């Protein structure tokens, strides 16, 4: 049985004022093409289908059209779960019709998928909250999926019937997963865990969540879950949430974030995006293949000493999306800003780096790019006016101007 794992599509996402929809259309086409070329039997989409709870109509249409194409006219099973950016109710809304096409939507950890047999021959043989067993007509062994879409820690504990507020989420999830694995996941079928959570290997440094991502690992979200909490019966863990491809652990099986299909923030600049494809047999170790995605505009963080250098680079990279830092003695002239933006439509942010002169010739004040725009403005204002911070009226005026530009 050949399975394709993808996640974190974030359909409808923008990068500041720039829509990513044209790129998302291209990369969805690429994923469909890969699924067809690889002759995948199953496609798993591990959460964050949309970028927000109320996506634009064009994002909803792109999702349904892509998933329908991925089914290959009902011959291929597609399973899509909700992530922390998704509305679980919206994800599950088309389920009765989608199921007839071979698409299974799961929005909540406690969602129950009814058993059924589809005209294409795919059947859901067994089901309970957090689990489905599927039969594909080509194979004489079943596919078992333990499925945990994203939910807040409170909702997860409520679903699992945990009243103790001090109970560790990773422990209660382990008990839940193990109970399902012991009940259904024997060696005569293939067994997977599909979830949208923050997972890491115990004792390692937690992987970073991308910029602009709604963090899971925080108060009110959910604790990190460890790879050691995965049941031994599981042969592959399909994860969603982190946008960089990474294998969290190889025990008890490959535990993989497949990555987002596009770079969605400048912290992801230079990353290659992937889907994973693997063959899975009962009671056999899985070996997966990464397949790189090539669609979409490349993100760059660039710094230049002069406007001429910046213009030369921009001319050579007409399709790039760029966060541009420009060194300037005291401020960035309006005519320089105008020239840069007129010559390239992919400048997402233009950041001045103030270079001191006179007695402080050797001293540079660089911009800390990890700060938000309000903090960057305060830093720039102080550098411009000898350390004086802007007053509340100036800060409010800056926020109004920023809000108007975002609205445009």
TAPE-V176490 format. One record per backbone hydrogen bond with DSSP energy under -0.5 kcal/mol. NH is the residue of the N-H (numbers start at 1). CO is the residue of the C=O. Records with the same first field share a line. If there is no record, write none. Layout:
BEGIN
NH = CO  CO
END
This chain:
BEGIN
3 = 278
4 = 42
5 = 276
6 = 44
7 = 259
8 = 47
9 = 48
10 = 48
11 = 49
13 = 10
15 = 18
16 = 14
18 = 15
19 = 17
20 = 13
24 = 20
25 = 21
26 = 22
27 = 23
28 = 24
29 = 25
30 = 26
31 = 27
32 = 28
33 = 29
34 = 30
35 = 31
36 = 32
37 = 33
38 = 34
39 = 36
40 = 35
41 = 2
42 = 2
43 = 77
44 = 4
45 = 79
46 = 6  44
47 = 45
51 = 11
55 = 52
59 = 56
60 = 56
61 = 57
62 = 58
63 = 59
64 = 60
65 = 61
66 = 62
67 = 63
68 = 64
69 = 65
70 = 66
71 = 67
72 = 69
73 = 68
75 = 71  72
76 = 71
77 = 41
78 = 102
79 = 43
80 = 104
81 = 45
82 = 106
86 = 83
88 = 86
91 = 87
92 = 88
93 = 89
94 = 90
95 = 92
98 = 94
99 = 95
100 = 96
101 = 97  98
102 = 99
103 = 98
104 = 78
105 = 103
106 = 80
111 = 108
113 = 111
114 = 112
116 = 124
118 = 122
121 = 118
123 = 135
124 = 116
125 = 123  133
126 = 133
128 = 131
130 = 111
131 = 128
132 = 145
133 = 126
134 = 143
135 = 123
139 = 136
143 = 134
144 = 142  190
145 = 132
146 = 144  192
147 = 130  145
148 = 194
150 = 82
153 = 221
156 = 152
157 = 153
158 = 154
159 = 155
160 = 156
161 = 158
162 = 157
163 = 161
165 = 163
167 = 164
172 = 168
173 = 169
174 = 170
175 = 171
176 = 172
177 = 173
178 = 174
179 = 175
180 = 176
181 = 177
182 = 178
183 = 179
184 = 180
185 = 180  181
186 = 184
189 = 186
190 = 142
192 = 144
193 = 236
194 = 146
195 = 238
196 = 148
197 = 195  240
199 = 197
200 = 225
204 = 201
213 = 210
215 = 213
218 = 216
221 = 218
222 = 216
225 = 198
227 = 200
229 = 226
230 = 227
234 = 231
235 = 191
236 = 191
237 = 254
238 = 193  236
239 = 237  256
240 = 195
246 = 257
248 = 246  255
249 = 255
254 = 235
255 = 249
256 = 237  254
257 = 246
258 = 239  256
260 = 243
261 = 8
264 = 262
268 = 265
269 = 266
270 = 299
271 = 268
273 = 293
274 = 258
275 = 291
276 = 5
277 = 289
278 = 3
279 = 287
280 = 1
283 = 189
284 = 281
289 = 277
291 = 275
292 = 290
293 = 273
300 = 321
302 = 300  323
304 = 325
310 = 306
311 = 307
312 = 308
313 = 309
314 = 310
315 = 311
316 = 312
317 = 313  314
320 = 317
321 = 298
322 = 346
323 = 300
324 = 322  349
325 = 302  323
326 = 324  351
327 = 304
328 = 353
333 = 331
337 = 333
338 = 334
339 = 335
340 = 336
341 = 337
342 = 338
343 = 339
344 = 340
347 = 344
348 = 322  346
349 = 322
351 = 324  349
352 = 350
353 = 326
354 = 352
355 = 328
356 = 354  363
360 = 357
361 = 358
363 = 360
365 = 354
366 = 364
369 = 367
371 = 368
376 = 372
377 = 373
378 = 374
379 = 375
380 = 376
381 = 377
382 = 378
383 = 379
384 = 380
385 = 381
387 = 382
388 = 385
395 = 391
396 = 392
397 = 393
398 = 394
399 = 395
400 = 396
401 = 397
402 = 398
403 = 399
404 = 400
405 = 401
406 = 402
407 = 403
408 = 404
END
